[in-house]
């Protein structure tokens, strides 16, 4: 049986992870398609920037967000004046989680676009379909398993985010304290071992399920490409 503290952290984690994933998904599809299909000056630089969250410590991402959106800064101050500042709010936790999940989503979706046979696009073009129509009628349907896989991986990454979230949004119970932050707090508290164990299990379950679903989708996509 979960305590109120654990239930709130669980509900907040799903709220943050779902929001982060849904907001990041359209941008992930756009960037994945751009990197998979287009050749343009600065592509290598853009590819590097997209994947920076994978290679730097999450606390660095959180710190950059903090100095960018802090109410004491110019941009953060303007947002605060208009009631839009995400710092130290659940929206800030979603922003940090979404940025950390974004590269994983792009990589999975990009692989799906790259695996598409050019012949399908060529046939659509001969039938008079323009680039936009080809994207929605051919590209997206064929890449759908990869998009779903990227979405699931993004959700798993977002729900497990710790470093960027605690740096940018802090660990405020009931407001920004997600499951990983609640686990850290319980582990640091005297007599909190039992709560920490339950929270660790709650963190593991969605992560393992997400990886399982992602692998199933990836295998299905590979089988479909083999049949094609």
Legacy VTK file of the C-alpha trace (Angstrom):
# vtk DataFile Version 3.0
C-alpha trace
ASCII
DATASET POLYDATA
POINTS 228 float
0.000 0.000 0.000
1.429 3.358 -1.050
1.546 6.294 1.309
0.123 9.679 0.322
3.687 10.905 -0.244
4.412 8.058 -2.652
1.057 8.328 -4.436
1.565 12.038 -5.065
5.063 11.434 -6.403
3.777 8.669 -8.693
0.934 10.784 -10.076
3.235 13.763 -10.585
5.816 11.592 -12.372
3.249 10.367 -14.885
1.940 13.900 -15.372
5.442 15.225 -16.006
6.511 12.309 -18.233
3.356 12.319 -20.363
3.536 16.092 -20.833
7.242 15.980 -21.668
6.790 13.157 -24.182
3.775 14.646 -25.960
5.374 18.083 -26.260
8.709 16.670 -27.471
7.196 14.196 -29.952
6.313 16.574 -32.844
9.747 18.192 -32.641
11.404 14.757 -32.506
9.567 13.667 -35.661
10.496 16.921 -37.415
14.186 16.748 -36.518
14.380 13.006 -37.210
12.914 13.488 -40.678
15.196 16.453 -41.339
18.329 14.560 -40.302
17.324 11.379 -42.122
16.260 12.860 -45.443
17.850 16.250 -45.980
21.359 17.401 -46.793
22.174 20.975 -45.801
25.065 23.077 -44.472
25.419 22.690 -40.724
23.709 19.281 -40.583
26.555 17.813 -38.534
26.347 20.722 -36.098
22.577 20.304 -35.721
22.977 16.553 -35.225
25.561 17.225 -32.501
23.369 19.774 -30.724
20.373 17.424 -30.757
22.407 14.675 -29.081
24.207 16.822 -26.500
21.879 15.735 -23.638
23.044 12.144 -24.194
26.688 12.910 -23.484
26.734 15.696 -20.895
25.803 15.231 -17.234
22.073 15.932 -16.743
22.942 18.510 -14.095
24.601 20.579 -16.835
21.349 20.624 -18.796
19.491 21.606 -15.643
21.949 24.402 -14.923
21.656 25.798 -18.455
17.876 25.774 -18.100
18.175 27.447 -14.719
20.308 30.345 -15.906
18.131 30.679 -19.019
14.739 30.679 -17.301
15.621 31.987 -13.831
13.479 35.026 -12.905
16.686 36.979 -12.217
17.712 36.814 -15.889
16.429 38.932 -18.754
14.459 36.208 -20.528
13.417 34.473 -17.326
12.395 37.790 -15.823
10.201 38.556 -18.836
8.544 35.149 -18.519
8.022 35.669 -14.798
6.411 39.060 -15.429
3.894 37.350 -17.693
3.347 34.398 -15.353
5.090 31.946 -17.691
8.247 31.066 -15.787
8.672 27.250 -15.581
11.443 27.345 -12.981
10.644 25.456 -9.763
7.286 24.311 -11.150
6.056 20.993 -12.509
6.211 22.525 -15.976
9.937 23.029 -15.400
10.281 19.362 -14.488
8.467 18.466 -17.716
10.734 20.770 -19.728
13.889 19.255 -18.249
12.586 15.719 -18.721
11.541 16.419 -22.295
14.960 17.784 -23.223
16.701 14.749 -21.740
14.316 12.376 -23.559
14.468 14.227 -26.880
17.686 12.662 -28.302
16.468 9.115 -27.662
13.225 9.890 -29.454
15.034 11.436 -32.405
17.409 8.465 -32.764
14.611 5.874 -32.788
12.429 7.832 -35.201
15.340 8.732 -37.458
16.237 5.068 -37.889
12.658 4.386 -38.966
12.801 7.116 -41.619
16.203 5.952 -42.841
14.945 2.369 -43.213
12.181 3.410 -45.601
12.793 2.292 -49.187
13.168 5.292 -51.541
11.012 3.469 -54.099
7.868 4.251 -52.099
8.566 7.972 -52.247
9.443 7.743 -55.940
6.155 6.019 -56.753
4.215 8.627 -54.770
6.059 11.395 -56.611
5.203 9.915 -60.027
1.552 9.910 -58.946
1.762 13.641 -58.333
2.212 13.710 -54.562
4.184 16.701 -53.302
6.717 16.613 -50.448
4.139 17.331 -47.745
1.698 14.748 -49.027
4.474 12.166 -49.392
5.481 12.820 -45.799
1.986 12.268 -44.394
0.845 9.550 -46.820
4.067 7.528 -47.092
6.725 8.590 -44.606
4.702 8.734 -41.406
2.736 5.466 -41.896
5.893 3.510 -42.707
7.792 5.070 -39.812
4.936 4.568 -37.351
6.494 1.631 -35.439
9.685 3.676 -34.988
7.679 6.685 -33.854
5.853 4.569 -31.286
9.141 3.044 -30.150
10.702 6.498 -29.792
7.671 7.715 -27.860
7.900 4.824 -25.427
11.641 5.318 -24.947
11.105 9.035 -24.426
8.471 8.351 -21.779
10.773 5.929 -19.980
13.594 8.477 -20.009
11.329 11.284 -18.873
9.803 9.377 -15.974
13.276 8.430 -14.723
14.897 11.852 -15.084
16.726 13.099 -11.978
19.725 15.397 -12.469
18.280 18.032 -14.781
14.985 18.072 -12.898
16.404 18.583 -9.429
18.730 21.308 -10.707
16.087 23.267 -12.614
12.845 22.494 -10.781
14.207 21.484 -7.326
12.589 18.758 -5.238
9.412 20.301 -3.861
6.983 17.686 -2.464
3.675 17.744 -4.304
4.921 20.230 -6.889
8.137 19.037 -8.568
9.151 15.960 -6.568
8.863 13.098 -9.049
9.569 9.447 -8.256
13.378 9.626 -8.622
13.510 12.749 -6.471
11.220 11.187 -3.879
13.442 8.093 -3.865
16.510 10.232 -3.255
14.733 12.079 -0.437
13.572 8.838 1.190
17.019 7.275 0.914
18.532 10.300 2.684
15.963 10.244 5.499
16.507 8.176 8.689
14.187 5.170 8.638
13.262 5.745 5.007
14.635 2.459 3.696
11.222 0.825 3.196
9.829 3.847 1.365
12.972 4.044 -0.755
12.606 0.371 -1.726
8.975 0.866 -2.770
9.862 3.971 -4.763
12.736 2.153 -6.455
10.305 -0.568 -7.527
7.900 2.054 -8.829
10.739 3.550 -10.867
11.741 0.165 -12.288
8.294 -1.009 -13.397
7.539 1.672 -16.035
11.158 1.627 -17.219
11.159 -2.137 -17.795
7.710 -2.103 -19.407
8.754 0.723 -21.703
11.898 -1.117 -22.800
9.876 -4.278 -23.429
7.284 -2.430 -25.521
9.996 -0.601 -27.442
11.775 -3.862 -28.277
8.512 -5.474 -29.426
7.805 -2.514 -31.706
11.345 -2.564 -33.087
11.144 -6.261 -33.897
7.762 -5.794 -35.562
9.174 -2.978 -37.675
12.145 -5.154 -38.727
9.806 -7.986 -39.713
7.679 -5.602 -41.772
10.743 -4.266 -43.580
11.829 -7.845 -44.265
8.464 -8.618 -45.813
8.667 -5.483 -47.934
LINES 1 229
228 0 1 2 3 4 5 6 7 8 9 10 11 12 13 14 15 16 17 18 19 20 21 22 23 24 25 26 27 28 29 30 31 32 33 34 35 36 37 38 39 40 41 42 43 44 45 46 47 48 49 50 51 52 53 54 55 56 57 58 59 60 61 62 63 64 65 66 67 68 69 70 71 72 73 74 75 76 77 78 79 80 81 82 83 84 85 86 87 88 89 90 91 92 93 94 95 96 97 98 99 100 101 102 103 104 105 106 107 108 109 110 111 112 113 114 115 116 117 118 119 120 121 122 123 124 125 126 127 128 129 130 131 132 133 134 135 136 137 138 139 140 141 142 143 144 145 146 147 148 149 150 151 152 153 154 155 156 157 158 159 160 161 162 163 164 165 166 167 168 169 170 171 172 173 174 175 176 177 178 179 180 181 182 183 184 185 186 187 188 189 190 191 192 193 194 195 196 197 198 199 200 201 202 203 204 205 206 207 208 209 210 211 212 213 214 215 216 217 218 219 220 221 222 223 224 225 226 227
